[in-house]
Amino acid sequence: MNIDFHDFKGETFSFHDDPVLVLENFWGAVERRTIRDAMAHAKWTALKDMPHVYRDFPNSGNWKKADMARDKKLGIKEGSKKDKKKDKKVKGY
């Protein structure tokens, strides 16, 4: 199933009926901006530079990872609450 997050009805969805679930537009605009900003300022580490991880995943490409600063993590949580309140007002809940 590929569905917009705001249209998803979790109470009726079953992985038995549809084993793949893709939720589009999961993050709000504020959250996406916060994540992109954090990604731009994060220190990225390539898989090839993490030998202990590379040993476990030798054929998985050379992806990169970065840790997000704690203040950015908190900002996302706060942004989520603000977006949900805003969505409820718009939808008339």
C-alpha positions in Angstrom: 0.0 0.0 0.0 1.3 3.4 -0.9 -0.8 6.2 0.8 -0.5 9.7 2.0 0.0 9.7 5.8 -3.1 11.9 6.4 -5.3 9.4 4.5 -3.9 6.3 6.2 -6.4 4.5 8.5 -4.3 2.4 10.9 -7.3 0.8 12.5 -8.2 -0.9 9.3 -4.8 -1.7 7.8 -3.3 -5.2 8.1 0.1 -6.4 7.0 -1.6 -9.8 6.4 -3.6 -8.2 3.6 -0.9 -5.9 2.3 2.7 -6.8 3.4 4.3 -3.5 2.2 3.3 -0.1 3.6 4.7 3.2 2.2 3.5 6.3 4.0 3.9 9.4 1.8 4.2 12.9 3.4 4.9 11.5 6.8 6.9 14.6 7.9 5.5 18.1 7.9 7.2 21.1 6.3 8.7 22.3 9.5 10.1 18.8 10.3 11.5 18.4 6.8 13.3 21.8 7.0 14.7 20.8 10.4 16.0 17.5 9.2 17.5 19.0 6.0 19.2 21.7 8.1 20.6 19.1 10.5 21.8 17.0 7.6 23.7 19.9 6.1 25.5 20.5 9.3 26.2 16.9 10.3 29.5 15.1 10.1 28.9 12.2 7.7 30.9 8.9 7.9 31.1 6.6 4.9 30.6 2.9 5.4 34.1 2.2 4.2 35.4 4.3 7.1 33.6 2.0 9.6 35.4 -1.3 9.4 33.4 -3.0 12.1 30.1 -2.2 10.3 31.6 -2.9 6.9 32.5 -6.4 8.0 28.8 -7.1 8.8 27.5 -5.5 5.6 30.2 -6.0 2.9 27.9 -5.9 -0.1 25.6 -3.1 0.8 27.2 -0.2 -1.2 29.1 2.7 0.4 26.3 4.5 2.2 26.9 7.2 4.8 25.6 7.9 8.3 25.5 10.9 10.6 24.4 11.5 14.1 21.9 14.3 14.6 22.5 16.7 17.4 20.3 16.3 20.4 18.8 19.8 20.0 17.8 18.9 16.5 16.1 15.7 17.7 14.1 17.7 20.2 13.1 20.3 17.6 11.6 17.5 15.4 9.5 16.3 18.3 8.3 19.8 19.0 7.6 20.4 15.3 5.5 17.2 15.2 3.2 18.4 17.9 2.8 21.8 16.3 2.1 20.3 12.9 -0.5 17.9 14.4 -2.3 20.8 16.2 -2.2 22.8 12.9 -3.6 19.8 10.9 -6.4 19.3 13.4 -7.5 22.9 13.1 -7.4 22.8 9.3 -9.3 19.5 9.1 -11.9 20.6 11.7 -11.2 17.9 14.3 
